[in-house]
């Protein structure tokens, strides 16, 4: 049984990224280098430097400003939606443990609705998202009872401290991504 908080958080972040990149074709509009910078923001020990920010924005084709802005808006919306999914998932885990019954945070329902709308707008299948939603809801029963559950093919236990750590990681990733996706550099907390 896997009880390592860092491994679980890394697994969550990896699942988030795979879901994001699989479900959002506009991520393919990014160069491999920009995708690597973007993905690095989800690492537990990530730090966004001014140089990384410059590298991310270097070479952005602004000849068609409206297309560039539209692609950026789609990416930002997808990133925010993915982060909201993770935040609401951790909040659902916490509430389920506290109330000792499965609880789905209302923010999760909203994020799911938004994700399905994004997929529909892009004429993409919702099957992967719906399968992940089903697995999430099924995991709430054992989590609420302090029992092991399956995640990414591994048996895991979710103690309250782990849910709190996951929530803090999501919040830190969100702050880094907000700064990264703004074309104007800003220092942390600035």
Secondary structure, DSSP 8 states (H G I E B T S, - for coil): -B--HHHHHHHHHHHHHHHHHHH-GGGGGS-HHHHHHHHHTTSTT----HHHHHHHHTT---SSHHHHHHHHHHHHHHHHHHHHHHHHHHHHHHHHHHHTS----HHHHHHHHHHHHHHHHTT---HHHHHHHHHHHHHHHHHHTT--EEETTEEE---HHHHHHHHHHHHHHHHHHHHHTSSS---TT-
